[in-house]
Amino acid sequence: VVSKQAGVATVKFASNATISAGYPEGFNPTGEVTLVVRPEHADLVPDPAKGTIAGTLSNIVYFGTDTHYHVKLDGGGENFIVRHQNSRSSAVTYETGVKVGIQFEEDAARVLKD
C-alpha cells in the first residue's frame, strides 16, 4: 500500500503497476496486503499496455461453460485467474506463453483483512 484516502488504498505491484482498491471500514492497510478481484469481474486484453495489470498467460483450463485463464503477473510471479464464459464465437483466442493485459473496473478490487 503506497497511500490511502477515504476508504480507498493505492496498491503497487512488484511490476510497479498501481491500482486503487477499497478496504473494510475500521481496517488500516499498510505494507504488503492481499488484494482480490473476482475472476468474473476481470477480462483479458491482447495488448498488455491496455490492461490494468499485465502478465504472461501460463495456463488455460476449460470447464465446459467457462474457461479459466491463469496469468503469471509481471514482476512478482503471482497468479491471477480470469474467468471467461464460453461462447460459440470468441472474438479473441489466446495461447499459453503470450503477454496479456488484465482489465477490470476500479471498484472490482478489494484489499482483504488477512
N, C-alpha and C positions, 0 to 999 in steps of 0.2 A: 504494500500500500504506500503510495507516494504522497497522497493528500486525501482529505475528507472534507465534505461540506454538505450540510443539510441532508444527512442520511444516504449520501452517495460517496463511494470511495473511488479514487482513481487508482487502478491496479496496473502495475508494469510487469510485463512478462520478461523472461530471460532474453527474448529476441529484441527487447526494447519497445515492442508494441505496447500501447496503453489503451485501456478501456475503462469505462465508468460502470460501476455496479452498485446496486442498492445493498444495504445491510440491515439486520434486525435492529429495532429500537432498543436502546439500552446497551448495545454492543459497541465496543470501541476497537475496531480492527486496526492492527499495526503490524508491521513487518510482513512475513510470509503468511498468506491466507489461502484458504480453499475457495475456489470460485466455481460456480456451477451454472450451466446453461442447459436446459432440457434439450435432448438431441433433436426433437421435432421442431424446435424453435430456431434451428441453425440450417443454413443452406451452403452447399459447396458452390464456389465460383471458379471457373478455369483460370482466371487471372489472379495470382496471389496478391497483387497490389490492390485489387478491388475488394479484398476481404477485410474484415475487422481484425483477424489474425491470419497467419499463414503457416503452412507446413507441407509435409510430404505424405501422400496417400500410401499407407503401409498395408492396408488390408481392405477387402470388400467382402461383406458377408450378406448373402441373400437369405431372407426369411419369408419367402412366399409373397406376401403383400408389401413387404418393406425390404429395403437394402440399407445396411449399416456401413458407412464409410469410416474407417479408422484412419485418423490423421495424426502423424507424429509432428508436434509443434516445433517450429524453428527455435533454436537457441536453448531448448531445455529438455527435449525428448519426451515431454509429457504427451499423453494421447488424448485426443478429442474425438468423440464419436458423433457423426452426423447421421440422423435417421431420415431416409427419403422414402416416401410412399411410391411404390412402383406403378407405372402406367404402361399402356401399350406403346406409346411413342414418347420416349425420353429425349428431350432436346439435346442433352449432352451426355456422352459416355466417358467414363474415366477408367484409367488403368493404374495399377499399383506402381509406385515409383515416381509419379508425376507430382510437381509442385502445384498446390491448390490454395485458394483462399477460403476462409470460413467466414460467412457473413451472418450477423444476427442483429436484431434491434437492441439498442442500449438497455432498455428496460427488461430484456430477457436474461441478463447476467445478474447473479446474486452472490454476495460473499456469505459463506456459511460460518456459523459459530462452531468451531471444532470441539 
